[in-house]
Amino acid sequence: MALIKTIRQRTGLAIGVIAVGLMFFIVGGDILSPNSTLLGGSANKVGEIAGESISYEEYVRKIEEIRFTFQQNTGRNPSENELFSIREQAWQALIVDKVFDKQYDALGLTVSDAELVDMVQGKNIIAELRQQLVNPTTGEFDREQLISFLQSLDQAGPEQRAFWAQQEQLFAKSRLRLKYDNLLATSEYATKAEGRMEHKLANSLADIDHLFIPFYAISDTSVKVSDAELKSYISKNKDKFKVSNAADLDYVAFDILPSSEDSLNVINEIRELTEQLRTSAMDSVFALRNTEGAGGFVTLRPGDDLPSTLTSNVGSVEVGETYGPFLTNRSTYITHKVSAQYDGTPRMRARHILFSTEGLSEDGKSEVRTNAQNVLKEIQDGLAFGTAAAQYGQDGTAQRGGDLGWFAKEDFVEEFANVTYAVRNTGLIPRLVETEYGFHIIDVTDLPKSTHYKIATIELELGPSDATRNESFRKADMFAANSSNSKAFVENASKEGYRVIQANNVDAFARNLNNLQNAREIIRWAFNDASIGKVSTVFELDNTYIVASLRAKYDEGTASLDQVRAEVLMQVRNEKKAEMIASKLAGKTSLEDMLAVFPDAGSLDNTPDLRLSSSVLPGVGFAPKAVGAAFGLKTSGEISKPIHEDVGVIVLKLNSLTPATEIADFTSFQRQLAQNASQRTAYMIMMALEDLANVKDYRYKFF
């Protein structure tokens, strides 16, 4: 949930991320990219949910709701990648609204006004608020911050109050989804028969020998496969080859790289600026005006690291000295000047373990003190402090070993600060320290330091100049203008020495083209404007100009042979290889004789404790059919027929079979089955409802 700047300033609350977190909980997903075109009539349709048409306007309204939340959270507009996520959240939110609201109504699920009040200001504050309203010293939920925030709403403007009301609606939706998921999850039940089967699967053992013949035992060239056979395989296995809208593209990339002249100009410029910085009397102003990087002038306190580009190139620094220019791994040149070194407010570092006493009686506090004293004794006797902090700590620092980072004396409550700043050596303080939050075990890791630095930095990017960019664009534009169709595209690329790169099976929603990032505009062109054989105009990506040609386009449904040829060829070829291997093994009466047929590729191993619940055969890999076949053998010494698995052909010999022992009570197995099912319920229900809603997504035409 986001809080308006004025409210944030008055209360210091960092509630901003709650709304985004809640939305992720409600809809469970990530999302899409920018750029939209508002169309009219029937074309103004971005999808269908449960038979209901979703218009462009409705979708954009939902996007704007979430974008507004983001802006309130962060105080800025979303980036391109963040906008992608916002669009997907909006779509998933629409699915939830259309699908789950009907479920809630049918079940009579509601969140009353009294329940909502209790969630945001009563005895049962929701986790999203509790996690954000944390005292920075204790890491615990601070009710005073919540009260201060709610009181500040009276002075907030109507827009801010409306925004808080919107967040309360999100809280209510989150609670409804939680009720719905819990209702279904707690309805999971496993019967006694299921418990008996689970016991059998877990405790039935077989001792088997297994011969494994991988498919490479027969060369690919010895297996002939026709296109008719490949198409027949696809037709018989349509469910395995479902695809969304896709396209095949060819493209030529015109990289925008700095020329040698560009590099020389940047080097000369950074050298000149370095000399000017060296003699400058106003380092901060000069650096901030001339740097292209962040942090043109910074003050580093104790605990803050000097820039790595400085420490990795200089042994020790001196005040007033200028160092550089240095080439960074970011393709930039950088220069630093140590403008000042002085003694400022001391800062030290420590870690602690908090035993909270908030809200406890004197007897309760006494019990906590005893517990804390016992843990202190354990640490003194050798228990690692970080381990103890993770096990016993009761604040937000527990998961980082109790580390408090670097802090000034005034940053902490008086009792804590006085003790830590009084020590003269690092290490464990051999007594408990009591504050208003509870009892602390404290380990001082760094004594107070007061040295501060002021660092001026100039950083210039080693990038292409405008002239270099213009030359790259000229080449790309000329290539596009002279390539009227795909044939001319290929011929011109060959004549000019340009490499034609293929991008196959590009999904309509894809954002990248092979390794080209943020290529959404090219993909939208392929699905909206292009026809097969058409050549695009010039697209500009981050450091590349692209000219593309549409080679093929595929509709949603069963894949064509061209789309999945490699995969289908392997499947059909392996089926034929399995038949060939089986025919070569025919007539052999022992696994040793069978191994002799494929002595180089085959392997013979023993597994003395194969479980019926397993899906993996040791030394072979995923082989569920073989495991099932092993327990289908009846007598010792019996040999199975050759079994075709994805990894190769397997033949088994049963040495012995140990059935699961009979037990009277299968409760523990039933409980585990029910628990496993309940953990999957929320996800499975979401997938099932989406499937039943027959969601159709046409957003790729707009974004």
Long-range contacts (C-beta under 8 A, 24 or more apart in sequence): 1-69, 1-73, 1-128, 1-164, 1-167, 1-170, 1-171, 2-69, 2-70, 2-71, 2-72, 2-73, 2-163, 2-167, 3-72, 3-149, 4-72, 4-156, 4-157, 4-159, 4-160, 4-163, 5-75, 6-156, 6-160, 7-149, 7-152, 7-153, 7-156, 7-160, 10-148, 10-152, 11-145, 11-148, 11-149, 11-152, 12-145, 13-132, 13-133, 13-145, 13-149, 14-132, 15-129, 15-132, 15-133, 15-149, 16-72, 16-73, 16-74, 16-132, 17-73, 17-132, 18-128, 18-129, 18-131, 18-132, 18-167, 19-69, 19-73, 19-167, 19-170, 20-69, 20-70, 20-73, 20-89, 21-128, 22-128, 22-170, 22-171, 22-173, 22-174, 23-66, 23-69, 23-89, 23-93, 23-170, 24-89, 25-174, 25-177, 26-93, 26-96, 26-170, 26-173, 26-174, 26-177, 27-89, 27-92, 27-93, 27-95, 27-96, 28-92, 28-683, 28-686, 29-88, 29-89, 29-92, 30-85, 30-88, 30-89, 31-84, 31-85, 31-86, 31-87, 31-88, 31-89, 31-90, 31-91, 31-92, 32-84, 32-85, 32-87, 32-88, 32-91, 32-509, 32-511, 32-699, 32-703, 33-80, 33-83, 33-84, 33-87, 33-511, 33-518, 33-520, 33-703, 34-80, 34-83, 34-84, 34-520, 34-703, 35-520, 35-521, 35-524, 35-703, 36-60, 36-702, 36-703, 37-702, 39-702, 45-698, 46-697, 46-698, 46-699, 46-701, 46-702, 47-91, 47-695, 47-696, 47-697, 47-698, 47-699, 48-694, 48-695, 48-696, 49-94, 49-95, 49-98, 49-99, 49-693, 49-695, 50-98, 50-99, 50-102, 50-692, 50-693, 50-694, 50-695, 51-694, 52-98, 54-94, 56-702, 58-94, 59-90, 59-91, 59-94, 59-699, 62-90, 62-91, 62-93, 62-94, 63-87, 63-90, 65-90, 65-166, 66-90, 66-93, 68-163, 69-166, 72-163, 80-518, 84-511, 87-699, 87-703, 91-697, 91-699, 95-690, 95-693, 95-695, 96-173, 96-177, 98-693, 99-689, 99-690, 99-693, 100-176, 100-177, 100-180, 100-689, 103-180, 103-689, 104-176, 104-180, 107-180, 107-183, 109-176, 109-179, 109-180, 109-183, 110-176, 111-172, 111-175, 111-176, 115-175, 116-168, 116-171, 116-172, 116-175, 119-171, 119-175, 120-150, 120-168, 120-171, 121-146, 121-147, 121-150, 126-171, 126-174, 126-175, 128-171, 128-174, 134-396, 135-437, 137-412, 137-413, 137-416, 137-437, 138-354, 138-356, 138-395, 138-437, 138-438, 139-354, 139-395, 139-396, 139-397, 139-398, 140-356, 140-358, 140-394, 140-395, 140-396, 140-437, 180-685, 181-681, 181-682, 181-685, 184-681, 184-682, 184-685, 185-678, 185-679, 185-681, 185-682, 186-678, 188-674, 188-675, 188-677, 188-678, 188-681, 189-670, 189-674, 190-669, 190-670, 190-671, 190-673, 190-674, 190-677, 191-670, 192-666, 192-670, 194-669, 194-670, 194-673, 195-666, 195-667, 195-669, 195-670, 195-673, 196-666, 196-669, 198-666, 198-669, 198-670, 198-672, 198-673, 199-660, 199-663, 199-666, 199-669, 200-612, 200-659, 200-660, 201-611, 201-612, 201-613, 202-611, 202-612, 202-613, 202-660, 202-669, 203-611, 203-660, 203-661, 204-611, 204-612, 204-631, 204-657, 204-658, 204-659, 204-660, 205-609, 205-610, 205-611, 205-612, 205-657, 205-658, 206-607, 206-610, 206-612, 206-630, 206-631, 206-633, 206-654, 206-656, 206-657, 206-658, 207-606, 207-607, 207-608, 207-609, 207-610, 207-654, 207-655, 207-656, 207-657, 207-658, 208-606, 208-607, 208-610, 208-630, 208-652, 208-653, 208-654, 208-655, 209-591, 209-604, 209-605, 209-606, 209-652, 209-653, 209-655, 210-604, 210-605, 210-606, 210-607, 210-617, 210-619, 210-620, 210-626, 210-630, 210-650, 210-651, 210-652, 210-653, 211-591, 211-594, 211-595, 211-602, 211-603, 211-604, 211-650, 211-651, 211-652, 212-602, 212-603, 212-604, 212-605, 212-617, 212-619, 212-620, 212-647, 212-648, 212-649, 212-650, 213-581, 213-585, 213-594, 213-598, 213-601, 213-602, 213-648, 213-649, 213-650, 213-651, 214-601, 214-602, 214-647, 214-648, 215-573, 215-574, 215-577, 215-578, 215-647, 215-648, 215-649, 216-601, 217-577, 217-581, 217-598, 217-600, 217-601, 217-602, 217-648, 218-577, 218-580, 218-581, 220-573, 222-580, 223-573, 223-576, 223-577, 223-580, 225-569, 225-572, 225-573, 225-576, 227-561, 229-572, 230-561, 230-565, 230-568, 230-569, 230-572, 231-561, 233-568, 233-571, 233-572, 234-558, 234-559, 234-561, 234-564, 234-568, 238-558, 241-558, 241-559, 241-564, 241-568, 242-557, 242-558, 242-559, 243-505, 243-554, 243-556, 243-557, 243-558, 243-559, 243-563, 243-564, 244-507, 244-508, 244-509, 244-556, 245-507, 245-508, 245-527, 245-553, 245-554, 245-555, 245-556, 245-700, 246-505, 246-506, 246-507, 246-508, 246-553, 246-554, 246-563, 247-506, 247-508, 247-523, 247-526, 247-527, 247-550, 247-551, 247-552, 247-553, 247-554, 248-502, 248-503, 248-504, 248-505, 248-506, 248-550, 248-551, 248-552, 248-553, 248-562, 249-502, 249-503, 249-506, 249-513, 249-522, 249-526, 249-548, 249-549, 249-550, 249-551, 250-486, 250-489, 250-490, 250-500, 250-501, 250-502, 250-503, 250-548, 250-549, 250-551, 251-500, 251-501, 251-503, 251-513, 251-522, 251-546, 251-547, 251-548, 251-549, 252-476, 252-479, 252-489, 252-493, 252-498, 252-499, 252-500, 252-501, 252-546, 252-547, 253-499, 253-501, 253-516, 253-544, 253-545, 253-546, 254-472, 254-473, 254-475, 254-476, 254-479, 254-498, 254-544, 254-545, 254-546, 254-547, 255-472, 255-543, 255-544, 256-464, 256-468, 256-469, 256-472, 256-543, 256-544, 256-545, 257-464, 257-468, 257-543, 258-462, 258-463, 258-464, 258-465, 258-468, 259-464, 259-465, 259-468, 261-465, 262-462, 262-463, 262-464, 262-465, 262-468, 263-462, 265-465, 266-333, 266-460, 266-461, 266-462, 266-463, 267-325, 267-333, 269-460, 270-324, 270-325, 270-333, 270-334, 270-335, 270-458, 270-460, 271-325, 273-335, 273-458, 273-460, 274-322, 274-324, 274-325, 274-335, 274-458, 277-322, 277-335, 277-337, 277-456, 277-458, 278-322, 278-337, 280-337, 283-337, 283-339, 283-454, 283-456, 284-339, 284-454, 284-456, 286-456, 287-337, 287-456, 287-457, 287-458, 290-458, 291-457, 291-458, 291-459, 291-460, 292-332, 292-459, 292-460, 292-461, 293-332, 293-334, 293-457, 293-459, 293-461, 295-457, 296-456, 296-457, 296-458, 297-339, 297-454, 297-455, 297-456, 297-457, 298-454, 298-455, 298-457, 299-452, 299-453, 299-454, 300-452, 300-453, 300-454, 300-455, 301-344, 301-345, 301-347, 301-406, 301-452, 302-346, 302-347, 302-348, 302-406, 302-448, 302-449, 302-450, 302-451, 302-452, 303-347, 303-349, 303-405, 303-406, 303-446, 303-449, 304-406, 306-453, 306-455, 307-334, 307-336, 307-455, 307-457, 309-334, 309-336, 310-336, 310-455, 317-453, 327-462, 328-459, 331-461, 331-462, 331-463, 332-459, 332-460, 332-461, 332-462, 333-459, 333-460, 333-462, 334-457, 334-458, 334-459, 334-460, 335-457, 335-458, 335-459, 336-455, 336-456, 336-457, 337-455, 337-456, 337-457, 338-453, 338-454, 338-455, 339-454, 339-455, 339-456, 340-452, 340-453, 340-454, 341-451, 341-452, 341-453, 341-454, 342-451, 342-452, 343-450, 343-451, 343-452, 344-450, 344-451, 344-452, 345-408, 345-450, 346-408, 346-409, 346-421, 346-448, 346-449, 346-450, 347-406, 347-407, 347-408, 347-448, 347-449, 347-450, 348-406, 348-407, 348-420, 348-421, 348-444, 348-446, 348-447, 348-448, 348-449, 349-403, 349-404, 349-405, 349-406, 349-407, 349-444, 349-445, 349-446, 350-404, 350-407, 350-420, 350-442, 350-443, 350-444, 350-445, 350-446, 351-385, 351-386, 351-389, 351-397, 351-401, 351-402, 351-403, 351-404, 351-442, 351-443, 351-445, 352-389, 352-393, 352-397, 352-402, 352-404, 352-416, 352-440, 352-441, 352-442, 352-443, 353-385, 353-388, 353-389, 353-392, 353-393, 353-398, 353-402, 353-440, 353-441, 354-393, 354-394, 354-395, 354-397, 354-437, 354-438, 354-439, 354-440, 355-392, 355-394, 355-438, 355-439, 355-440, 355-441, 356-394, 356-395, 356-437, 356-438, 357-437, 357-438, 357-439, 358-437, 358-438, 368-438, 368-439, 369-432, 369-434, 369-439, 372-432, 372-439, 372-441, 373-432, 375-441, 376-430, 376-431, 376-432, 376-441, 379-428, 379-441, 380-428, 380-430, 385-428, 385-443, 388-441, 394-438, 402-443, 403-445, 406-446, 413-437, 416-440, 416-442, 420-444, 421-448, 423-447, 464-543, 472-545, 473-538, 473-540, 473-545, 476-538, 476-545, 476-546, 476-547, 477-538, 479-547, 480-535, 480-536, 480-537, 480-538, 480-547, 483-535, 483-547, 483-549, 484-535, 485-533, 485-534, 485-535, 486-532, 486-533, 486-534, 486-535, 486-549, 486-550, 486-551, 487-533, 488-535, 489-535, 489-547, 489-549, 502-551, 504-563, 505-554, 505-563, 508-700, 509-697, 509-699, 509-700, 513-546, 516-541, 516-544, 516-546, 517-541, 517-542, 518-542, 519-546, 520-703, 522-546, 522-548, 523-700, 524-700, 524-701, 524-703, 526-550, 526-553, 527-553, 527-700, 527-701, 528-701, 574-644, 574-646, 575-644, 577-649, 578-642, 578-644, 578-649, 581-642, 581-649, 582-641, 582-642, 582-649, 585-642, 585-649, 585-651, 589-639, 590-639, 591-639, 591-651, 591-653, 594-651, 606-655, 608-655, 617-650, 620-645, 620-647, 620-648, 620-650, 621-647, 622-646, 622-647, 623-647, 623-650, 626-650, 626-652, 630-654, 631-657, 633-657
